[in-house]
Amino acid sequence: MPKNDCPHLPKPLQLPITYHQVSADAVAWGVDIRLGSPVQRFSLFPSLHDFTFVANSLDCGSPDPSSLCLASVGGTYDKNLSLTGFETASTPWKNRWNGSIDFGDASQYALQNDVLAFGSDDKAITGYPFATDTATQIATAYGTWLGLGANSTFLKALVAGGVAPSMSWGLSAGSRQSEPPTDGLLVIGGYDDTRVGGDFSTFDSRHDCPTCIRLQELTWVPETGTPVPLWHKSLLNLDISIDPLWESLLLPSPVFQAFGNSTGGKYNETYQLFTYAASAVPKGNMKFTIKNGHSSSIPASTLFGFPHQYEENGTVGIYDDSFKLAQVQQFKSFDPSISAQAIFGIPFLLSNYLIMDIERSQFRLSEAVRDDQHATGGSVVKTLCPQTFDSSTPHRNNIGAVVGSVVGGLGGVLFIVSVLFLWYFRSKGGAHRATRRDEPHARQLYRPVAVAHDSRVRLVLDLKPAKS
């Protein structure tokens, strides 16, 4: 591991992943951020995209948005309510927007800048670039995210603003699918050592797939009986992307079928998942070995769960306790440019601690501590210093990080389950809304450099409607 002694730099920033209040009567799962003044609250899933994407107020209805819609998209942004924001989606400012779109076409988004607030002490940065959808309502169809990629505007803003020591980060993902939900922790510029259960294995990060691994072994190991190999030689060079934006494992068709057969699953056409009677849920684990030798397992308690539904306030409850669903899905891609042929999402990350060392173009994996140490024993956060750090030179802020009078989000509850699968990103048209101001009054001092287009897919997990 790189050294973690850079005392003149800011301490790592800890951002809990849990349920946060996004309105007076709606909650959502993710990382708590606030945009605008007066503040508008969001709870967003971590993502490997470079930009942050939030829903606009039209997606959920304005001025009286549905709490269920707010819960599903993690909050909405209304540019007309903010005294500090401006939209740069129309000329001449579009080409001068200081963000970076790495996914889809920029014309599919409304490009915004506004005050960003985060953390329990409400630190804030002015002129933060992010994107909302247009009237095509992309967010309600495909979801929203907090971009943590190699060229992330969020990470650049935190470092430039003097609130994080580096762009690298450590992730204990947590899960709203757990029973009860397990809180996670995102650490910017560091990692939580209490959640690390072993030595780290290091991998090179690629532009086209920042967290790709290749498996040597994948096996279903039942509690009793003979282990069943799921992987075979023809798949040894297949790329698997580790991505916290996904709440499941997405496997190639033959592996998906082998998993269903080995666990005795019944394929359900509606869910497009394997289902199991509640009294006959498989016991065991999915064991894997990555080519460099790192190995771990995913327990059955993570792989199988009851279907849920949203309640009126955005929390969820079990709507049918007679069966469970496997959080294992068949990988399908309609985009030939996609690098990975499988995705390891939250079930994988519950068993493995992830460090993205952006400055060194690497990522690291370690066995994860499954206990909720953040809640019971506290965190021991270690710093991930930047590669070029000089300990003799005190750090100076490039842009002002100010403590705002922003009210932080409160905790809450929410969960989601698969019903229908949609694949991101389909081309969506639609005219941009008019620019609110002729030119910006505040702007970041950095301008991210564009990177090669990386076309990733996003699985959307729709919910069963709430009971009437």
N, C-alpha and C positions, 0 to 999 in steps of 0.2 A: 504494500500500500504506500502511496505517496505520503510525505510527512504531513502531520496535522498540527504543526506548531507555526502559526503565523499570527502572533499576538497583536500586531498593529492593524490587522484587518477586522471588520465587523464579525461578530459571532454568527454562527449559522442561524438561519431563520426557520423556526418550527411551525408548520402549518398542519393542524389536525385534519384528518379525513373522517368525517362523521356526518350526522344529520345537522343541517343548519337552517335557521329560519330564513326564508326568502320573501316572506310577506307576513302580515299580521296573522294569517291563518293558513299558511302553507310552509312546508319544509321540504328539503331536498338533500340528497347525499352528495358529498364531494368536499372540495377545498373551498373555504369561505373567502370570497373577495367582495369588495364593494366598489362601485363605479359611480362617478358623478357627484354633484353637490346640488341639492340634498342627495344623500346616498341612496343607491339602488342596490339591493343585495342579491348575491349569486352564490350558488354552491355547485362547483364544476368538477367533472371527472378529470384527473391527470391524463395527458395525452402526449404522444411523441410528435405532434404537429408543431410548427414554429410559431403559429399565431393563436391567440385566444379568440374563441368564437362563442357569442352569446345570442340568445333569442331577442327579437325586438318585441315591443309592446303589442304589435298587431297580431302576433302569433297566438296570444292567449286572450285577446279581447281587451279593449281599453275603453273607459277607465275602470271597469270592474272585471278583472281577469279571473278565470276559473282557477281555483286552488289546485285542482288536479292537474291542469295544464302547467301551472307554475312549478309544481312538484316534478313533473316529467322533464321539463327543460332546464330546471335549475335557476329559475328567475328570468325576468325580462327587462330589457333596457328601453327607456323612452327618452330620446334625445331632447324632446321638448320640455321635459321636467328638470333637466340639468342646466345649471347656470354656468358650468365650466367646460362643457363639451362642445365639439364641433364635428360635423361630418365632412369627409373629404372625398366623397364618392363621385363628384362631378368636376369637370374642368374648371379652373386650371389646377386644382389642388390634388387631383387623383394621382398624378405622376410624382407628386412631392410628399405623399403620405409616407411616414417614417416607420412603417411596419413591414412585414414580410409574409406574403401569401404563398404557402408551399403546397396547397391542396386545392384542386379545382381552378377555375378561372376567377380572377379578381372581380370581373363584372357580375359575378353571382353574389357578391357581398356588398354591403354598405360599410365603408371604411370610416372608423370613428377614432377620435382622441378625446380623452377625458381624465379626470383625476382617478387614480387607482389607490385604494386603501386595503390594508390586509393586516393580519396578525392581531393578537389580543391587545396590543398597545396602539392600534390604529395608525401605524405609520402610513404615509401616503406619498405618491409621486404624481406630479402633474404631467399632462400631455401624453398619457399612456395610449399607445395604438392598439386597437382591437377591432374585430369585425362583428357585424350583426348580419342577419339574413335580410333579404328584401321581402317584398310582398308575396314571394313564392313560398314562404313559410318552410324553409329548409329545416329549421331547428326542430319543429314539431314532428317532422318526418324522420330526421336523421340524428338528432341529438346535438349537444353542445360540449365544449371542452376547454381546459386550461392548457395552453401549449407549452411544453417543456422540451422541445426538440433542440438540436444542436445550434440552431440559429434563432432560438426563442426570444421574442421581444419581451416577454415577461421576465426571463432570467437576465437579459441584458439590462433591463430597467432596474432590477434589484441590485445588481452589481454596480451599475453606474450611479445609482442613488445612494450607495454606501450602506445598504441594509443587509447585504449578504457578501461573504468573502469570495465566492466564486460561482460560476454558473453550474457547477456539478451538483448532483443531488442524490439523496438516498431515499428509498421508498419502502415502507411497510404498508402494503396496499389496503389492508382491511377489507371488509366485505359486508354489504347490506344483505347478502344472501344467507349469511350465517344465522343460526338460531340460538341465542339472540345475535343481532349484528355485532361485528367486531370492528372497532375503530382502528383506523390506520394513522400513519404519520408521514408527511412529506417534509424532508429537511433540505432546504436550499443551502448549498455550501457546506454540507456535512452529512453525517449519518448517525443513527441511533444505535449505539453499540449494544444496548440491552436487547435489541431485536435480532442480533446476529448470532447464529448458533454454531458457527464453524469457520473454517478458513475460506477466504475468498478465492474464486477462480476468475481469471481475467480474460476478456475477449476483445478483439478489435471491433470498433464500431464502423459501419459502412454508411455512405451517404444514402444509398438506395434502401438500406435496411439497418437502422442504427442498433438494433438489439437482436440480430439474427443468430441463431444457433443451429447446429446439426446434431441429430441424435444418433447414438450408437445402439441404444436399446430403449424400447418402450414395452412394458409388460404389465398385464393385469395380474395381480397377485391376490387370489382369494384368501380369506381367513383360514379356510380349510380346502384342500384340494391342490391340484397342479397349476402352477403359473402358466399363463397363456401369452405367448409373444404376440405383440400387435404390430411391431415394426419388422421390415424385412430388408434385404440387401439393396433392392432397387431404390430405397428411400434414404440411403445413407448420405447422399449429397443434397437432400431436400432442405431448403431454408425454412426455419420456423421463427416467426417474429414474436418477441415477448412484448406485450402491449397492455398497459393498465386500462385502456379505454374499453376493453372487451371484458365481459363478465362470464366468460366461458372458455372452453378449449375448442378450437376449430381444427378438425383433423381431415386428412385426405379420405376420400370415399372408402377405400378398402380398409383403412384403419378404423374409421367410424363404424363400419359394419362389423369388423372383428370385435370391437369393444362391445357393441350391442349383443352379439352372439355369446361372448364370453361372460357377460354379466346377466344374461337371461332377460334382456330388455324387450319390451313390446313397442314397436315403432308406431308413433301416433302421427297421422298425416296432418292434423291441425297444427300441432306444435312443431312438427318435423324434428322431434326428439324421441329418445327411448324413454318409456315410462315403466314404473314398477309399483306393484301393490305395496301399500305402506307396511304391511306385515311381512313383506319378502324383499326388502331393499338389500342389495348385495353388501357384504362386509369384506373389507380388504383394502387394497391400495393400488394406485397406478405408479409403478416404479419406472424411472427413466435414468439413462446415463447419457450425458453429452459427450461429444467426441474427444474433448480434452480430458475426460475422466471425471468431471463433476457429476455427482449423482444425488438423487433425492427421491422422494415419493409424495404422492398426493393422496391423502386418505379419503375413504368413501364418504366420510362426513362432509367433506368439501365438494365432492362430485355429485351428490344427490340431495335434492331439496324439494319441499312442498311448493306447489304453485301459490302465488299470492295475488292480491288485488289492492289497488289504492282505496283508502278510505276517504271520507269527505275532506279531511284536513291535509291530505297528502301522505299521511302515514299509511302503512299497509298491514294487512292481516291475511292469514291463510284462508283461501276461499274453498279449498277442498283438501281435507286431510286423509282421503282414502288412497292417494297415490303420491309418488314422488317423481320428479323429472331429473334426468341426467344433464348436468351442465357441460355436456359434450355434444358438439354439433358437427355437421358435415361442412367442410370448407368448400365454398363455391366462389368463383371469381369470373366476372364478366369483363375484366380489364386485363389484356395480355401484358401490360407493362408492370403489373404487380410482381414484386420480387419474391415475396414469401409464398409458400404453398400451404402453410398452416400457421395458426396463431395460438399462442399460449397467453391467456388472459388471467383474470383474478384467481381462479383455482390454483394455477401455477405459482402466482406471486404470494399466495398465503403460505406456501411452503418454502419460498425462496426470497431472500432479501436482495434487492436490486440497487446497485450504485451506478449512476450514469456519470462517468468522468468526462465531461464534455471537453475540457481543456486538453486532455490527452487522447481524445478520440477513442475511448475505451469504455467498456461496461464490465461490471463485476457481479458475480452471484455467490451467495453463501446460503447454507441451510438457515432457515428463519426460525426464530423462537415463536412458537404459536401462541403463547400466553399473552394476554393484553398487558404488557409491561408498562405501557404509557399510563394506564389507569391504576395499576396496583403497585408498581415499584418505581415509577418515574423513569425518565429518560437519561441516558448518559451519552450526550452528543459529542461526537468528534468532528473536527474541522477537515474539510477537503480543500487544501490550499490551492490557489492557482499555480499553474506550471512555472510561470515566470516570476513568482513572488520573491521579493528581496526583503529579508527580515530587517534590514537596517533602515528601510525607507518607510516612514509612516504612511498610511493610506489616506488619501484626500478624496473627497467626494467630487464627482464630475458634474452631477446635477443635484439640486437640493432635495433631500428626503425630509419631508416636513411631517411633524406630528399633527394630524388633523383632528377636528372635533367630530369624528365619525363614530357612530354607534355600532358596535360589533354585533355579529349575528348570534342568535341563541341556538342551543342544540335542539334537535328534534328527531323524528324517525321517518324512514321511507324504504321501500324495496321494490324490485321489478322482476318479472319473469317472462320468459319467451312465449310468444303466441305466433307472431308473424315475423319473417326475416326479410329485411330490405337491405340492399347493398349500396354503399356509398362509394363513388360519387357519380350520380347521373347529372347530366347537364340540365340546369334549370335557368330559364330566361326570366324576364321581368324588368321593368323600368326601375331605375334607381329613384329614390325619393329626392326631392330638391335639397340642396345644401342649406343647412340652417344658417350659417354665417358665411360672409364673403371670404374671410380668411381667419386662420387660427390666432388665438391670443397667447397660447402656451404650446411649447413643442419640446420634445426630447432633444438632447444634444447629440445623441447617437443616431446613426442610420444603418440598420442591419444590411449586410450584403446578401443578395439573393443566392440561393443554392439550387442545385439541379432539382427538377420536379420529381417528387416522390409520391407516386399514386398509391395510397393505402385504401383499404376497405374498412368500413365501419358497420358492425352488426347492430341493428336496432332491435331492442326487445320491447315489444308492445305489451300492454297490460290488459287483463280482463277488466271490463268496466266495473265501477263500484256498484255494490248492491243498492237498489233503489229502496 
